[in-house]
Amino acid sequence: MSVTDPVTVLREMLGPKGWLSGSDARPYQRDSLDRYGVAALGVARPADTSEVASVVKACHAAGLAVVPQGGNTGLCGGAVADRPDAVIVSLSRMTAIGKPDLDSGSILIEAGAVLAALHEALEPHGLMFPMHLGAEGSARIGGLVGTNAGGSQAFRYGMMQDLVLGLEVVTPDGAIWNGLRAVQKDNAGYQLRKLYCGAEGTLGIVTRAILRLYPMPQRQASALVVMPDFAAAVSFGTFLRGEAGEFLTGLEFFSDIGLGLALKHLPDLAYQLVYVLVELASAVPRVPLDEILASALEWGMEQGLVLDGALAATGAHRAQFWRLREEQPEGQRLEGEQLKHDISVPPGAIARFVEAGAEICDDILPGVRINPFGHLGDGNIHYNLSPPEGRADFDGKAGRFAEALSSLATEMGGSFAAEHGLGRAKVAMADRNRSPLERELMARLKDAFDPRGTMNPGVLVHAARQRKTFE
Ligand SMILES: Cc1cc2nc3c(=O)[nH]c(=O)nc-3n(C[C@H](O)[C@H](O)[C@H](O)COP(=O)(O)OP(=O)(O)OC[C@H]3O[C@@H](n4cnc5c(N)ncnc54)[C@H](O)[C@@H]3O)c2cc1C
């Protein structure tokens, strides 16, 4: 091995804590669903932004692919390598969380910090970062930015791009862009900070962020509500948006199929059948949220939309309600093979999608178990499938389900990639479902930021689509 061998350079640059190879690198090499990832040259774990820049520069000079990785909880295979001449850059050592700026309602944070750690750090200050998702114990800020994560409060507070004020990014050639400005209003040209939200690591590595904070709710009211069907859930959601206004912070749905799977595999969850989880919250303790929610439920019952409901009387009840919703993916995972479809449609079209999707799926594989759950407030349906009872697989029809459901979402004016991104899994699907012009504009953007195509190649746009301007 010559002294200029890039692996030797990186190993010497980063030391034993910062460079992992062989069996130490293995835990970073496969995605969380164990569908993607080949052995890369190694895993770089830089300690700070300047080390990230040095790693990226070295890889750029050697023509190696760079794959940014956060908590590796992504569901589209974007955080792992698809070729051996790649270096995974894990931000797992860059976890510093600054002190919140109380006057501005913001916080400076390193991109490797885990979301749950941020929630914990903010609690004593009476502040919150309004992003909640099932993977929050592992997902890292850089990954949340990379995927423009949504989660259960997105319809109220927005997705990651609405919560990021400033960013620091290492560009594909190793330069450091410092856009760490703690202001919401910054119209000095293209919104680069927003462009990086959802870029899935293809335009650079996010190293630090300034995030927007909100006051911690002082009062909450939650209820689990049983509905006869999805149309009733949609109507009740519409009513709640008007009735509870800005206090409505949670509006999640799941079906008895998903609940059955969760109860089967996670017995401590035992509870009665429920369908819609409603949550109101306010930072003002005097707001009578319980009354607003109780009267909304009463209205729902009078209208025949609500069959039954339970109001959370304590914080423990509330937590149990949320676990019932958030353990839906885990229940399904433990059931065995599954197919995930991350759909969004205009919220008023949820019931129509669920109904039409069920017909399509049953035609493809009769008896397939459909578990639709997700975020009623913003029309995001996790339309997940398990094989028919008694079968362990989908009879080789995974592609047909994905194709049919993505086309249905597109026809209904929605998206086949609501919040998990494209990664490697959905690039061809994007080519089929979006106009050639939209895909071409994305390829041109990628080209402009990364002419050599070394930053997470094959994610979001086909590596082959890039004009190779740099030889
Ligand atoms: C149980 C479960 C529940 C989930 N629920 C939700 C949900 O409700 N809403 C939702 O939106 N997602 C959800 N997800 C998906 C996933 O958690 C999110 O996509 C999350 O944002 C990924 O964060 P991560 O740190 O694990 O990123 P990773 O998986 O490590 O990476 C994801 C993408 O971001 C890129 N990336 C990572 N770090 C950086 C960086 N520093 N700079 C630039 N790019 C980077 C990667 O290259 C990759 O393309 C869920 C996943 C699981 C397993």
The ligand as an SDF file (V2000), in Angstrom:
LIG
                    3D

 53 58  0  0  0  0  0  0  0  0999 V2000
  -39.5920    3.3730   13.6600 C   0  0  0  0  0  0  0  0  0  0  0  0
  -39.3620    4.4890   12.6860 C   0  0  0  0  0  0  0  0  0  0  0  0
  -40.2610    5.5390   12.6280 C   0  0  0  0  0  0  0  0  0  0  0  0
  -40.0490    6.5990   11.7360 C   0  0  0  0  0  0  0  0  0  0  0  0
  -40.9550    7.6170   11.7100 N   0  0  0  0  0  0  0  0  0  0  0  0
  -40.7510    8.6570   10.8810 C   0  0  0  0  0  0  0  0  0  0  0  0
  -41.6710    9.7590   10.8520 C   0  0  0  0  0  0  0  0  0  0  0  0
  -42.6880    9.7730   11.5420 O   0  0  0  0  0  0  0  0  0  0  0  0
  -41.3800   10.7970   10.0260 N   0  0  0  0  0  0  0  0  0  0  0  0
  -40.2620   10.8250    9.2310 C   0  0  0  0  0  0  0  0  0  0  0  0
  -40.0550   11.8120    8.5200 O   0  0  0  0  0  0  0  0  0  0  0  0
  -39.3980    9.7880    9.2270 N   0  0  0  0  0  0  0  0  0  0  0  0
  -39.6050    8.7120   10.0160 C   0  0  0  0  0  0  0  0  0  0  0  0
  -38.7300    7.6630   10.0150 N   0  0  0  0  0  0  0  0  0  0  0  0
  -37.5720    7.6680    9.0870 C   0  0  0  0  0  0  0  0  0  0  0  0
  -36.2610    8.1930    9.7180 C   0  0  0  0  0  0  0  0  0  0  0  0
  -36.2460    8.0980   11.1020 O   0  0  0  0  0  0  0  0  0  0  0  0
  -36.0530    9.6330    9.3170 C   0  0  0  0  0  0  0  0  0  0  0  0
  -35.8810    9.6520    7.9100 O   0  0  0  0  0  0  0  0  0  0  0  0
  -34.8590   10.3220    9.9760 C   0  0  0  0  0  0  0  0  0  0  0  0
  -34.8910   11.6780    9.6020 O   0  0  0  0  0  0  0  0  0  0  0  0
  -33.5170    9.7550    9.5870 C   0  0  0  0  0  0  0  0  0  0  0  0
  -32.5300   10.2560   10.4770 O   0  0  0  0  0  0  0  0  0  0  0  0
  -31.1450    9.4900   10.6300 P   0  0  0  0  0  0  0  0  0  0  0  0
  -30.2380   10.3220   11.4810 O   0  0  0  0  0  0  0  0  0  0  0  0
  -31.3300    8.1050   11.0670 O   0  0  0  0  0  0  0  0  0  0  0  0
  -30.6180    9.5500    9.1180 O   0  0  0  0  0  0  0  0  0  0  0  0
  -29.8940    8.4310    8.2560 P   0  0  0  0  0  0  0  0  0  0  0  0
  -30.7560    7.2510    8.0710 O   0  0  0  0  0  0  0  0  0  0  0  0
  -28.5330    8.1880    8.7920 O   0  0  0  0  0  0  0  0  0  0  0  0
  -29.7630    9.2120    6.8640 O   0  0  0  0  0  0  0  0  0  0  0  0
  -30.9020    9.5400    6.1120 C   0  0  0  0  0  0  0  0  0  0  0  0
  -30.4740   10.3630    4.8750 C   0  0  0  0  0  0  0  0  0  0  0  0
  -29.9130   11.6030    5.2980 O   0  0  0  0  0  0  0  0  0  0  0  0
  -28.5440   11.7170    4.8690 C   0  0  0  0  0  0  0  0  0  0  0  0
  -27.7850   12.2880    5.9810 N   0  0  0  0  0  0  0  0  0  0  0  0
  -27.5470   11.7600    7.2080 C   0  0  0  0  0  0  0  0  0  0  0  0
  -26.8030   12.6020    7.9450 N   0  0  0  0  0  0  0  0  0  0  0  0
  -26.5550   13.6920    7.1650 C   0  0  0  0  0  0  0  0  0  0  0  0
  -25.8320   14.8930    7.3450 C   0  0  0  0  0  0  0  0  0  0  0  0
  -25.1920   15.1670    8.4940 N   0  0  0  0  0  0  0  0  0  0  0  0
  -25.7940   15.7770    6.3190 N   0  0  0  0  0  0  0  0  0  0  0  0
  -26.4280   15.5360    5.1400 C   0  0  0  0  0  0  0  0  0  0  0  0
  -27.1230   14.4000    4.9110 N   0  0  0  0  0  0  0  0  0  0  0  0
  -27.1840   13.4930    5.9170 C   0  0  0  0  0  0  0  0  0  0  0  0
  -28.0960   10.2880    4.5390 C   0  0  0  0  0  0  0  0  0  0  0  0
  -27.0620   10.2770    3.5800 O   0  0  0  0  0  0  0  0  0  0  0  0
  -29.3860    9.6780    4.0410 C   0  0  0  0  0  0  0  0  0  0  0  0
  -29.5740    9.9760    2.6860 O   0  0  0  0  0  0  0  0  0  0  0  0
  -38.9160    6.5880   10.8850 C   0  0  0  0  0  0  0  0  0  0  0  0
  -37.9970    5.5300   10.9450 C   0  0  0  0  0  0  0  0  0  0  0  0
  -38.2260    4.4790   11.8130 C   0  0  0  0  0  0  0  0  0  0  0  0
  -37.2120    3.3550   11.8630 C   0  0  0  0  0  0  0  0  0  0  0  0
  1  2  1  0
  2  3  1  0
  2 52  2  0
  3  4  2  0
  4  5  1  0
  4 50  1  0
  5  6  2  0
  6  7  1  0
  6 13  1  0
  7  8  2  0
  7  9  1  0
  9 10  1  0
 10 11  2  0
 10 12  1  0
 12 13  2  0
 13 14  1  0
 14 15  1  0
 14 50  1  0
 15 16  1  0
 16 17  1  0
 16 18  1  0
 18 19  1  0
 18 20  1  0
 20 21  1  0
 20 22  1  0
 22 23  1  0
 23 24  1  0
 24 25  2  0
 24 26  1  0
 24 27  1  0
 27 28  1  0
 28 29  2  0
 28 30  1  0
 28 31  1  0
 31 32  1  0
 32 33  1  0
 33 34  1  0
 33 48  1  0
 34 35  1  0
 35 36  1  0
 35 46  1  0
 36 37  1  0
 36 45  1  0
 37 38  2  0
 38 39  1  0
 39 40  1  0
 39 45  2  0
 40 41  1  0
 40 42  2  0
 42 43  1  0
 43 44  2  0
 44 45  1  0
 46 47  1  0
 46 48  1  0
 48 49  1  0
 50 51  2  0
 51 52  1  0
 52 53  1  0
M  END
$$$$
